[in-house]
Amino acid sequence: MTISSINVNGLRAAAKKDPGFLQWLAATDADVVCLQEVRAEPEQLPAGVVAPEGWHVVLAPAAARGRAGVAVFSRAEPEAVRVGFGEAEFEDSGRYVEVDLGPVSVASLYLPSGEVGTERQEEKERFMEAFLPFLVKRRMEVEAQGRDLVVCGDWNIAHREADLKNWRGNLKNSGFLPMERAWLDRVLDEAGYVDVVRGLYPDQEGPYSWWSYRGRAFDNDTGWRIDYHMATPGLAERVVEGRVERYRDRAERWSDHAPVTVRYRLV
């Protein structure tokens, strides 16, 4: 099963670009595609986007129109769909959707971005506090069923110094705060998930998956690695290969993020 994850930075805009999301979707060999920051209701999307031929689409928009929104595109029809993770504040926030596909549950996550000293950072920290126990519980549930789970998406936290180019300049900024990085430690250690792309590239800076549109960040590869596949250990052991599908040049960019694609061997 090949799974790709991409923050599209607005699906309507990404689909209008040429090349854009639709050209990428037509060319991908992925079996599952997780989207974040969709920022659209189903009725706002053309049929070729909301119901492309050969794909089953699950959209989980935010109650606040034009914000957040996650989706899962899969070639096989999901056996079950779950929206949200049981926390009332975030139930309709368009930040988590999970589907069952055979022996694997695949989730698309858009963890809130923050800004130090603002309500946005407080929201992010409330989300993190509620989401960690859910991850612990969900792993226990799927493993008790003899299944696996991978949570793909934009986690909006760079975990280590190797995960962003200018780490020294971001020590006091949201996305690289000590408490955020310690929280990701707990996702790996306490909840027991595996950062599968870092496992494939243990000694490499990056590979980055987000670059600011400002200046020449993309050209200079001044990026952040904030888009992850966090998998239960059984699935992580069956990773075949993974990569960031970095655009060849700025003209080909249809999002400020690039797809993160991993191929897993199923039992």
SEZA-532153 format. One line per 2 residues: number of its first residue (from 1); for each residue x, y, z of N, C-alpha, C. Coordinates in pm, 1 decimal, decimal comma. Example, Ala and Ser with C-alpha at 12.3 -4.5 7.8 and 13.67 -1.06 7.14 Angstrom:
1) 1319,0/-569,0/780,0/1230,0/-450,0/780,0/1320,0/-330,0/780,0 ~ 1285,0/-225,0/708,0/1367,0/-106,0/714,0/1290,0/3,0/787,0
***
This chain:
1) 85,2/-119,2/0,0/0,0/0,0/0,0/88,5/123,8/0,0 ~ 70,0/206,2/-99,4/143,3/331,9/-107,9/53,4/445,3/-60,7
3) 102,9/521,8/36,5/25,1/629,2/97,3/100,3/759,7/79,7 ~ 29,4/859,8/31,4/88,5/992,2/13,9/10,5/1092,9/95,9
5) 81,2/1191,8/151,8/18,0/1294,8/233,6/66,8/1431,4/189,1 ~ -28,9/1527,3/178,2/8,0/1659,7/131,1/-88,1/1764,3/187,3
7) -32,7/1870,5/244,6/-110,3/1988,0/280,3/-125,3/2068,7/151,9 ~ -249,1/2079,0/102,2/-270,8/2138,6/-30,1/-281,7/2290,7/-26,0
9) -287,8/2348,9/95,6/-293,5/2495,4/108,3/-411,7/2552,3/29,7 ~ -527,5/2487,5/45,3/-648,0/2527,3/-26,4/-668,5/2441,6/-149,4
11) -764,3/2347,1/-142,9/-779,8/2251,2/-252,9/-832,4/2317,9/-379,1 ~ -918,6/2417,3/-364,8/-969,3/2483,9/-485,3/-855,4/2550,1/-562,9
13) -768,3/2618,3/-491,1/-656,0/2685,1/-557,7/-558,6/2583,3/-615,1 ~ -531,0/2477,3/-539,5/-436,4/2375,7/-586,4/-487,3/2305,1/-710,6
15) -620,5/2286,3/-719,7/-677,6/2218,5/-836,1/-681,3/2307,8/-959,7 ~ -684,2/2439,4/-940,5/-688,0/2530,7/-1054,8/-551,1/2549,0/-1119,2
17) -446,2/2521,4/-1044,0/-312,5/2542,0/-1098,3/-279,5/2437,0/-1203,9 ~ -191,9/2474,2/-1296,8/-150,5/2383,5/-1404,0/-0,1/2399,8/-1425,2
19) 82,6/2304,1/-1384,1/41,3/2179,8/-1319,1/-7,6/2204,8/-1176,8 ~ -98,2/2117,4/-1131,8/-154,5/2133,5/-999,7/-195,4/2000,0/-940,7
21) -286,4/2006,3/-845,6/-326,1/1885,6/-773,6/-382,8/1778,9/-866,7 ~ -466,3/1818,8/-962,9/-530,0/1718,9/-1048,7/-428,0/1645,8/-1136,0
23) -330,7/1717,7/-1186,8/-226,5/1653,2/-1267,0/-144,1/1558,3/-1180,6 ~ -114,6/1601,8/-1057,3/-40,3/1514,4/-967,5/-121,0/1390,0/-933,1
25) -250,7/1407,0/-903,8/-335,5/1292,7/-868,8/-344,8/1194,0/-983,8 ~ -353,9/1243,6/-1105,3/-363,5/1154,8/-1221,8/-235,9/1074,9/-1242,6
27) -123,3/1129,1/-1197,4/5,4/1063,4/-1221,8/51,9/977,4/-1105,7 ~ -4,9/996,1/-986,4/47,5/926,0/-869,3/17,3/776,9/-874,3
29) 108,5/698,6/-815,7/83,7/555,9/-801,5/33,9/522,1/-661,3 ~ -0,2/625,5/-583,2/-47,3/602,9/-446,8/-182,2/531,8/-445,9
31) -201,2/448,2/-345,3/-330,2/384,2/-321,6/-418,9/469,6/-232,7 ~ -355,5/552,9/-150,4/-425,7/639,5/-56,6/-357,3/775,7/-57,4
33) -437,3/881,6/-57,3/-384,3/1017,0/-52,2/-454,2/1091,0/61,2 ~ -375,1/1141,0/155,8/-428,3/1218,5/268,1/-403,6/1366,4/241,1
35) -509,1/1446,8/253,2/-498,0/1590,9/230,0/-524,4/1667,1/357,8 ~ -456,8/1779,3/371,9/-481,4/1870,3/483,2/-498,9/2012,9/428,6
37) -560,4/2096,2/511,1/-589,7/2235,3/476,8/-665,6/2243,4/344,0 ~ -771,8/2163,3/336,7/-856,6/2159,9/216,9/-931,0/2291,8/200,4
39) -983,3/2345,6/309,9/-1049,7/2476,5/313,1/-1164,2/2487,7/212,1 ~ -1246,1/2383,8/203,3/-1358,8/2387,1/110,0/-1465,1/2287,1/152,3
41) -1591,0/2322,5/125,6/-1702,9/2230,8/140,8/-1715,4/2148,4/13,0 ~ -1774,0/2029,2/19,9/-1788,5/1947,6/-101,6/-1855,2/2021,6/-216,9
43) -1959,8/2100,5/-185,7/-2032,7/2168,7/-292,2/-1951,6/2281,0/-356,1 ~ -1840,8/2318,8/-295,2/-1755,4/2423,6/-351,6/-1650,9/2367,4/-447,3
45) -1645,8/2235,8/-458,9/-1542,8/2171,6/-540,0/-1603,7/2111,8/-665,9 ~ -1536,0/2122,8/-780,1/-1586,9/2060,8/-902,5/-1585,0/1908,7/-892,6
47) -1665,6/1843,8/-974,1/-1678,9/1698,0/-968,7/-1546,0/1627,7/-988,1 ~ -1460,0/1683,9/-1072,6/-1331,4/1621,0/-1097,4/-1239,6/1621,2/-977,6
49) -1273,3/1704,1/-878,1/-1193,4/1710,6/-756,0/-1259,4/1632,8/-643,6 ~ -1388,6/1652,0/-626,3/-1457,9/1588,5/-514,5/-1494,5/1443,6/-545,0
51) -1499,3/1406,8/-673,3/-1532,0/1268,9/-710,9/-1453,0/1228,3/-834,6 ~ -1319,2/1229,4/-827,2/-1238,8/1192,2/-944,4/-1255,7/1044,0/-977,5
53) -1252,2/1012,6/-1104,0/-1271,7/874,2/-1147,8/-1164,7/783,6/-1086,7 ~ -1209,8/672,2/-1030,9/-1117,6/574,7/-973,6/-1083,9/596,4/-827,7
55) -1143,2/698,6/-766,5/-1113,7/729,3/-627,2/-1241,1/736,9/-543,1 ~ -1229,4/692,3/-419,5/-1331,4/715,0/-318,6/-1281,6/830,1/-231,0
57) -1367,0/928,7/-205,3/-1324,1/1049,5/-136,9/-1404,4/1068,8/-8,4 ~ -1332,2/1088,8/100,6/-1393,1/1124,0/228,8/-1342,6/1262,6/265,9
59) -1435,6/1357,5/276,1/-1400,8/1494,1/314,0/-1451,5/1522,4/454,7 ~ -1369,1/1587,3/534,5/-1408,6/1629,5/668,6/-1379,6/1778,2/680,8
61) -1471,2/1862,9/631,2/-1447,3/2007,1/638,3/-1466,7/2059,9/778,6 ~ -1416,2/2179,2/801,5/-1433,5/2244,8/931,2/-1568,1/2315,0/936,4
63) -1624,9/2323,8/1056,5/-1749,3/2398,0/1073,5/-1728,4/2545,0/1038,8 ~ -1611,1/2597,2/1067,2/-1575,5/2734,3/1028,3/-1534,6/2732,0/881,9
65) -1620,5/2781,4/796,7/-1594,6/2772,9/652,6/-1464,8/2843,2/614,9 ~ -1393,1/2779,5/521,5/-1269,4/2837,1/472,4/-1148,4/2810,3/558,9
67) -1165,3/2726,8/662,4/-1053,0/2695,1/750,4/-1027,1/2545,4/750,2 ~ -904,4/2508,6/776,1/-864,0/2369,1/800,4/-924,5/2275,0/695,9
69) -978,7/2162,8/740,2/-1036,1/2063,9/649,7/-935,6/1957,8/611,4 ~ -975,2/1830,1/628,1/-891,2/1717,0/591,2/-970,9/1623,8/500,5
71) -899,5/1537,7/430,4/-964,0/1445,2/338,1/-876,4/1322,2/318,7 ~ -941,1/1213,4/276,4/-869,8/1092,8/235,8/-926,9/1048,2/101,4
73) -839,3/1034,4/3,3/-873,2/976,7/-126,7/-817,1/835,1/-126,4 ~ -898,8/736,4/-161,5/-849,5/598,2/-165,0/-905,3/527,2/-286,9
75) -824,0/440,0/-343,9/-869,8/364,2/-461,1/-970,2/257,0/-420,6 ~ -954,6/201,7/-300,6/-1051,4/106,1/-247,3/-1151,3/179,6/-159,1
77) -1273,0/131,2/-154,9/-1374,4/193,9/-71,7/-1346,7/165,2/75,5 ~ -1342,9/266,5/160,7/-1317,8/243,4/303,9/-1426,7/156,7/366,1
79) -1383,2/70,4/456,8/-1478,4/-14,8/528,2/-1543,4/59,5/643,4 ~ -1477,3/163,3/693,0/-1532,3/246,4/800,4/-1464,7/382,5/795,2
81) -1536,9/484,0/845,6/-1486,3/621,2/848,3/-1512,7/679,2/986,5 ~ -1411,3/747,5/1041,3/-1426,8/815,5/1170,0/-1375,4/958,8/1156,6
83) -1459,5/1053,7/1195,6/-1423,3/1195,5/1189,4/-1405,6/1247,7/1331,1 ~ -1296,1/1316,8/1355,3/-1267,5/1368,0/1487,9/-1207,5/1259,6/1576,2
85) -1168,5/1300,6/1698,4/-1104,4/1204,7/1788,3/-1164,9/1208,4/1927,7 ~ -1291,1/1250,0/1934,1/-1363,7/1241,2/2059,2/-1352,5/1360,7/2150,8
87) -1284,1/1465,4/2107,2/-1271,2/1586,2/2187,8/-1370,3/1689,9/2134,9 ~ -1462,7/1732,7/2219,1/-1573,3/1817,0/2174,2/-1525,6/1943,4/2102,6
89) -1423,2/2008,6/2156,2/-1378,7/2134,6/2096,4/-1335,1/2117,4/1951,4 ~ -1280,7/2001,0/1919,0/-1222,0/1981,6/1786,0/-1301,5/1884,1/1699,1
91) -1422,2/1847,6/1744,4/-1499,1/1745,7/1672,6/-1533,8/1790,1/1530,8 ~ -1567,2/1917,8/1512,9/-1605,2/1969,0/1381,3/-1502,5/2068,1/1328,4
93) -1377,7/2048,5/1365,7/-1274,3/2146,1/1329,9/-1201,1/2111,1/1200,8 ~ -1236,0/1996,5/1139,3/-1170,0/1959,3/1013,8/-1023,6/1928,6/1031,1
95) -991,2/1856,8/1140,0/-849,9/1832,1/1169,4/-812,7/1683,8/1177,0 ~ -911,6/1593,3/1178,0/-877,2/1451,7/1185,8/-986,1/1368,7/1120,0
97) -946,1/1283,2/1027,1/-1035,6/1184,3/968,9/-956,4/1055,1/950,6 ~ -1021,5/943,5/977,8/-955,3/812,8/974,2/-1042,9/713,8/898,4
99) -981,3/633,1/812,8/-1055,4/532,9/736,8/-990,0/396,4/754,8 ~ -1071,6/291,8/748,2/-1021,9/154,2/753,5/-1010,6/100,5/612,7
101) -892,5/51,6/578,7/-866,1/-7,0/448,0/-795,3/-140,1/469,4 ~ -872,7/-247,4/475,2/-813,2/-377,6/501,1/-745,8/-381,3/636,6
103) -619,6/-426,3/641,5/-551,3/-441,1/770,3/-494,2/-311,7/826,6 ~ -516,2/-199,3/756,6/-455,4/-73,0/798,0/-562,3/35,4/809,2
105) -556,2/111,5/917,7/-633,5/234,7/929,6/-541,2/350,0/893,2 ~ -590,9/439,8/809,3/-512,2/553,8/762,4/-582,4/681,7/805,6
107) -509,2/769,9/871,8/-566,3/895,5/920,0/-496,6/1013,6/855,2 ~ -575,9/1118,0/831,1/-522,2/1245,7/784,7/-537,7/1346,1/897,8
109) -426,6/1404,9/938,8/-422,6/1497,0/1053,6/-373,8/1634,2/1008,9 ~ -444,1/1736,7/1055,9/-395,1/1874,0/1041,3/-391,8/1936,1/1180,2
111) -276,3/1923,5/1245,1/-259,5/1977,9/1379,2/-252,6/2129,7/1369,2 ~ -318,2/2202,1/1459,6/-321,0/2348,2/1447,9/-181,6/2410,2/1444,8
113) -168,4/2512,5/1363,6/-47,2/2594,1/1368,7/-65,0/2695,4/1480,7 ~ 42,7/2744,0/1532,7/33,4/2836,0/1645,8/115,6/2960,6/1623,5
115) 104,8/3050,1/1717,6/186,9/3171,0/1720,0/204,8/3208,1/1865,8 ~ 328,7/3214,0/1908,3/359,3/3235,4/2049,5/289,3/3360,8/2101,5
117) 227,7/3346,2/2219,1/163,7/3458,9/2283,9/24,4/3491,1/2233,8 ~ -33,9/3402,8/2151,4/-167,2/3427,9/2095,7/-261,9/3313,6/2130,4
119) -392,4/3334,0/2102,1/-492,1/3230,4/2123,6/-467,1/3110,5/2032,4 ~ -405,4/3134,7/1919,0/-375,9/3023,4/1827,4/-280,5/2923,8/1892,7
121) -183,0/2972,8/1965,6/-91,3/2881,5/2033,6/-163,7/2808,0/2146,2 ~ -252,0/2875,9/2215,4/-329,3/2809,9/2320,8/-417,1/2699,3/2263,3
123) -477,2/2725,6/2147,1/-558,4/2623,6/2079,7/-471,6/2502,9/2042,3 ~ -353,6/2530,8/1988,7/-262,8/2423,8/1949,4/-227,1/2337,4/2069,4
125) -199,2/2399,7/2181,5/-159,2/2324,8/2300,4/-275,7/2244,9/2359,0 ~ -397,6/2298,6/2350,3/-514,3/2220,9/2393,6/-534,5/2099,4/2304,6
127) -514,4/2116,6/2175,8/-525,9/2005,1/2081,9/-423,6/1896,9/2115,8 ~ -300,0/1937,5/2135,1/-193,7/1842,2/2166,4/-224,9/1765,0/2294,8
129) -273,4/1836,5/2395,4/-303,7/1772,9/2523,1/-411,3/1666,4/2507,8 ~ -510,9/1692,0/2424,4/-619,5/1596,3/2404,9/-581,6/1485,6/2307,3
131) -495,9/1516,4/2211,3/-466,0/1421,2/2104,4/-372,9/1309,4/2148,0 ~ -279,3/1337,2/2238,9/-184,7/1234,3/2281,1/-254,4/1113,8/2345,4
133) -344,1/1132,0/2443,7/-411,1/1014,2/2499,1/-495,2/940,2/2396,8 ~ -548,5/1013,0/2298,8/-621,0/945,6/2190,7/-527,7/855,4/2112,0
135) -406,8/902,9/2081,3/-310,5/821,7/2007,8/-275,4/694,6/2084,7 ~ -258,1/707,5/2215,5/-228,1/591,0/2298,8/-343,3/490,8/2291,4
137) -464,6/539,8/2311,3/-584,1/454,8/2310,3/-605,4/391,2/2173,9 ~ -589,4/470,2/2069,2/-616,5/419,3/1933,5/-515,8/311,9/1894,3
139) -390,4/329,8/1932,0/-291,9/225,4/1902,4/-330,1/94,8/1970,6 ~ -370,1/100,8/2096,6/-410,0/-19,5/2169,0/-528,7/-87,1/2101,7
141) -623,8/-7,3/2053,2/-742,9/-62,9/1988,5/-709,0/-135,1/1859,1 ~ -631,1/-70,9/1772,1/-603,4/-133,8/1642,6/-513,6/-256,6/1658,6
143) -418,2/-249,7/1749,8/-329,8/-364,3/1769,4/-405,0/-481,0/1832,1 ~ -504,8/-452,9/1916,6/-586,9/-559,5/1974,2/-668,2/-630,2/1865,9
145) -693,7/-560,3/1756,3/-766,0/-618,2/1643,2/-672,4/-684,7/1542,4 ~ -541,9/-682,0/1571,5/-444,6/-737,2/1477,6/-423,9/-649,7/1355,6
147) -447,8/-518,7/1372,1/-438,0/-425,5/1260,9/-331,7/-320,2/1292,6 ~ -313,0/-227,3/1199,1/-215,8/-119,7/1216,8/-279,8/13,5/1184,7
149) -211,4/120,1/1225,0/-257,3/257,1/1203,7/-140,3/343,5/1162,0 ~ -165,1/431,7/1065,0/-67,3/534,7/1031,7/-139,8/668,7/1029,1
151) -85,3/764,2/1103,3/-141,2/899,7/1109,8/-52,3/989,4/1024,5 ~ -104,8/1026,7/908,0/-28,9/1107,3/812,5/-76,5/1251,7/820,1
153) 13,3/1343,0/792,5/-34,4/1479,3/781,8/62,9/1584,7/825,2 ~ 7,0/1704,8/838,7/83,1/1823,2/877,5/72,8/1835,6/1029,1
155) 181,1/1797,3/1098,3/183,8/1801,6/1244,2/227,4/1937,7/1296,1 ~ 274,2/2025,7/1207,7/311,1/2163,4/1243,2/413,1/2172,2/1356,1
157) 499,9/2072,3/1366,4/610,9/2073,4/1462,2/731,6/2009,2/1395,0 ~ 843,1/2077,0/1395,9/969,9/2016,6/1355,6/1030,8/1952,9/1479,7
159) 1061,9/1824,7/1472,7/1099,1/1751,0/1593,0/1243,0/1776,8/1636,6 ~ 1334,9/1767,8/1544,0/1477,3/1777,9/1576,8/1543,5/1889,4/1495,8
161) 1666,6/1922,2/1531,9/1740,4/2024,6/1458,0/1753,8/1988,3/1310,6 ~ 1761,7/1858,2/1282,2/1773,8/1813,5/1143,2/1644,7/1832,6/1064,8
163) 1536,9/1873,3/1132,8/1407,6/1884,4/1067,3/1373,9/2025,5/1020,5 ~ 1464,1/2119,7/1037,6/1446,6/2250,9/976,5/1582,3/2315,3/956,3
165) 1591,7/2388,0/846,5/1721,0/2444,1/807,8/1771,3/2547,2/908,8 ~ 1685,3/2642,8/941,8/1726,2/2753,4/1029,1/1675,7/2728,6/1170,5
167) 1722,8/2622,9/1234,0/1670,3/2587,7/1365,5/1712,9/2688,0/1472,9 ~ 1832,4/2743,6/1459,7/1878,7/2839,2/1561,5/1789,8/2962,5/1567,4
169) 1737,9/3004,5/1452,7/1654,1/3122,8/1448,3/1508,9/3097,9/1484,8 ~ 1474,6/2971,5/1515,7/1335,4/2937,6/1543,4/1313,9/2876,5/1681,6
171) 1412,8/2887,9/1767,4/1403,8/2825,2/1899,5/1289,6/2880,7/1984,2 ~ 1247,4/3003,8/1956,7/1140,3/3064,4/2034,9/1011,7/3081,0/1953,9
173) 1006,4/3014,2/1838,9/890,1/3026,3/1751,9/805,2/2899,8/1756,2 ~ 674,7/2918,2/1738,9/584,7/2804,0/1732,4/627,3/2711,4/1619,2
175) 622,2/2583,8/1645,5/667,6/2484,2/1550,0/801,7/2424,7/1586,7 ~ 876,0/2495,2/1676,7/1004,1/2441,0/1722,3/1027,5/2474,2/1869,2
177) 919,4/2496,6/1941,8/932,1/2525,7/2084,5/972,1/2399,9/2161,2 ~ 1049,0/2413,2/2267,9/1089,6/2294,8/2345,3/972,4/2208,3/2390,1
179) 860,8/2270,9/2432,7/747,6/2191,1/2479,2/680,5/2116,3/2365,3 ~ 681,0/2174,0/2244,6/623,4/2106,1/2128,8/709,3/1985,7/2089,1
181) 839,8/2006,5/2090,0/930,7/1898,7/2053,6/925,4/1786,9/2158,0 ~ 910,6/1824,5/2286,5/897,7/1724,4/2392,7/767,5/1646,1/2375,9
183) 664,4/1712,8/2328,2/537,9/1644,0/2302,7/553,6/1539,1/2192,9 ~ 628,2/1572,3/2088,6/654,2/1472,1/1984,2/738,5/1357,5/2039,0
185) 829,3/1385,7/2131,1/901,1/1277,3/2199,6/801,5/1180,0/2261,0 ~ 697,1/1233,3/2322,4/597,7/1148,5/2388,2/516,4/1068,8/2286,5
187) 490,4/1127,1/2170,5/421,0/1052,4/2064,5/501,7/928,8/2025,2 ~ 633,5/945,3/2021,2/721,0/834,4/1982,2/747,6/738,8/2097,8
189) 772,4/791,8/2215,7/813,9/708,6/2328,9/695,6/655,9/2409,9 ~ 608,5/745,2/2449,5/495,8/707,1/2534,8/384,0/640,0/2455,7
191) 346,9/699,8/2341,8/241,6/641,1/2259,0/295,5/529,8/2169,9 ~ 425,7/531,5/2142,9/489,6/420,2/2072,8/480,2/421,5/1921,9
193) 456,3/538,4/1862,5/451,9/547,4/1716,4/593,7/563,9/1660,5 ~ 605,2/542,3/1531,3/735,6/549,2/1464,4/729,3/652,3/1352,0
195) 823,6/744,8/1351,1/838,8/842,5/1243,7/910,3/770,5/1129,5 ~ 832,8/719,3/1034,7/890,7/625,4/938,4/986,7/693,3/841,1
197) 962,1/818,2/803,2/1053,4/884,5/709,7/1187,3/912,8/776,4 ~ 1185,1/955,8/902,5/1312,0/975,4/972,5/1385,8/842,5/986,3
199) 1312,0/733,4/1004,7/1375,8/602,4/1010,5/1446,9/566,1/882,1 ~ 1394,7/614,2/769,9/1457,8/588,1/640,2/1578,4/677,9/615,6
201) 1579,4/796,4/677,3/1687,2/894,1/656,4/1740,8/938,9/792,4 ~ 1801,1/848,3/867,8/1837,9/880,2/1006,9/1945,0/986,6/1021,1
203) 2032,1/1000,6/925,3/2145,5/1092,8/940,0/2138,7/1211,4/844,8 ~ 2023,1/1233,8/785,6/2010,0/1337,7/683,9/1936,6/1458,8/739,3
205) 1980,2/1579,0/699,8/1900,1/1697,3/725,7/1778,2/1692,1/634,4 ~ 1660,6/1713,6/693,9/1538,7/1695,2/616,8/1504,9/1546,9/604,1
207) 1448,4/1502,7/494,3/1408,8/1581,5/377,2/1291,7/1673,6/410,4 ~ 1307,6/1802,0/375,5/1207,0/1901,5/410,5/1080,9/1883,2/325,8
209) 967,6/1923,0/383,0/840,5/1907,8/312,0/762,2/2038,1/302,6 ~ 810,1/2144,9/368,2/744,6/2275,8/360,6/849,3/2384,9/346,1
211) 818,9/2478,8/254,7/905,8/2594,4/232,2/818,0/2718,0/222,9 ~ 856,1/2822,2/292,6/781,6/2947,3/285,6/779,7/2999,2/142,2
213) 671,4/3067,6/107,5/665,5/3134,0/-23,2/749,2/3262,1/-22,8 ~ 793,2/3304,4/93,6/870,5/3427,4/102,9/1013,2/3406,8/54,3
215) 1065,6/3510,5/-10,3/1206,0/3506,9/-51,9/1237,8/3388,8/-141,6 ~ 1354,4/3330,9/-119,5/1400,6/3218,5/-202,0/1415,2/3091,8/-116,5
217) 1321,2/3075,1/-24,0/1329,0/2960,3/66,5/1330,8/2828,8/-9,0 ~ 1245,3/2815,6/-109,7/1241,1/2690,3/-184,9/1368,8/2670,7/-265,2
219) 1413,2/2773,7/-332,1/1534,2/2762,2/-415,4/1655,9/2724,0/-331,2 ~ 1661,3/2776,7/-209,0/1775,1/2749,1/-120,9/1752,5/2628,0/-30,7
221) 1637,9/2562,4/-47,4/1599,7/2447,9/35,9/1603,6/2484,3/184,7 ~ 1557,6/2606,1/215,5/1545,6/2649,1/354,2/1406,9/2609,3/402,4
223) 1394,0/2481,6/438,0/1263,1/2426,8/466,3/1247,7/2370,9/605,7 ~ 1128,9/2315,4/627,5/1092,7/2248,0/751,4/1041,6/2108,2/717,0
225) 1067,9/2013,2/803,5/1006,5/1880,2/791,2/899,4/1871,8/900,4 ~ 776,3/1900,1/862,0/664,5/1901,2/957,6/552,2/1807,9/913,9
227) 569,3/1741,5/799,3/468,6/1648,5/748,0/519,2/1506,2/770,2 ~ 445,2/1429,6/848,3/494,1/1299,1/893,3/398,9/1185,3/857,0
229) 456,1/1064,9/852,2/382,3/939,6/862,8/421,1/882,7/998,7 ~ 329,2/884,8/1094,7/352,4/825,9/1226,3/276,9/692,8/1231,2
231) 350,3/584,0/1232,0/290,2/451,7/1218,4/307,9/367,7/1344,0 ~ 214,0/277,3/1366,1/232,5/178,5/1471,5/351,4/89,7/1434,3
233) 419,7/32,9/1534,0/546,3/-36,3/1507,1/537,1/-149,6/1405,8 ~ 427,7/-224,7/1408,8/415,3/-335,8/1315,0/416,0/-289,9/1171,3
235) 349,5/-178,6/1143,1/348,3/-125,3/1007,5/482,1/-61,4/973,0 ~ 542,6/6,6/1070,5/672,3/71,2/1046,5/778,7/-30,1/1007,0
237) 767,9/-151,2/1057,5/864,3/-255,5/1022,9/849,4/-301,3/878,2 ~ 737,9/-266,2/816,4/712,6/-311,4/679,9/722,0/-197,5/578,0
239) 794,0/-92,8/613,6/817,1/16,2/518,6/914,9/-31,1/411,0 ~ 879,1/-9,9/287,3/965,1/-48,5/174,9/1050,0/69,0/129,4
241) 986,9/184,4/113,4/1058,6/304,6/71,7/972,4/426,1/100,5 ~ 1036,8/542,8/105,3/963,8/666,7/128,4/1042,3/785,1/76,5
243) 969,9/890,8/43,5/1037,1/1007,6/-14,2/947,2/1130,1/-3,4 ~ 1008,2/1246,2/-10,5/935,7/1370,8/-30,0/940,1/1401,6/-178,8
245) 823,9/1425,2/-237,4/816,4/1452,6/-380,8/839,7/1601,7/-405,0 ~ 964,2/1641,8/-388,7/999,9/1783,9/-402,1/981,3/1828,6/-546,9
247) 922,6/1945,2/-563,5/901,2/1998,9/-697,5/1035,5/2029,8/-763,0 ~ 1038,5/2019,5/-894,9/1164,0/2044,6/-965,7/1202,2/2192,1/-962,1
249) 1102,9/2279,5/-964,0/1131,2/2423,1/-957,0/1007,5/2494,8/-904,7 ~ 1023,8/2625,0/-882,4/914,0/2702,5/-825,1/791,5/2704,6/-915,6
251) 812,0/2699,1/-1045,5/699,7/2705,6/-1139,3/607,1/2585,3/-1126,0 ~ 658,7/2472,7/-1077,4/578,5/2351,8/-1064,1/508,8/2341,4/-928,8
253) 534,4/2433,6/-838,4/475,1/2424,8/-704,7/326,0/2456,2/-709,1 ~ 246,5/2365,3/-654,9/103,5/2394,7/-642,5/60,9/2400,6/-495,6
255) 156,9/2391,3/-405,9/136,0/2411,8/-263,4/269,2/2451,6/-202,7 ~ 263,9/2510,2/-81,4/389,7/2538,1/-13,3/445,3/2413,5/54,4
257) 366,8/2306,0/58,6/412,8/2174,0/104,0/434,7/2084,8/-17,5 ~ 511,3/1977,7/-0,3/527,9/1876,0/-103,3/474,5/1743,3/-50,7
259) 427,4/1656,1/-140,4/376,9/1526,3/-95,8/485,8/1442,2/-29,1 ~ 447,2/1375,5/79,3/533,9/1280,0/147,7/473,7/1142,1/122,1
261) 547,6/1056,9/54,1/493,7/931,4/2,9/573,7/813,0/56,8 ~ 504,2/714,5/111,1/567,4/596,0/169,9/496,9/471,0/117,6
263) 575,9/371,8/82,9/521,3/243,1/40,3/538,5/141,2/151,6 ~ 428,8/75,2/189,0/427,1/-24,1/296,4/395,8/-161,3/239,2
265) 461,0/-260,5/291,8/430,1/-399,2/255,5/321,7/-449,5/349,8 ~ 211,4/-496,3/295,4/103,3/-547,8/378,1/123,3/-696,5/405,6
267) 71,6/-741,6/518,5/85,2/-883,7/555,8/-2,2/-967,8/463,1
***
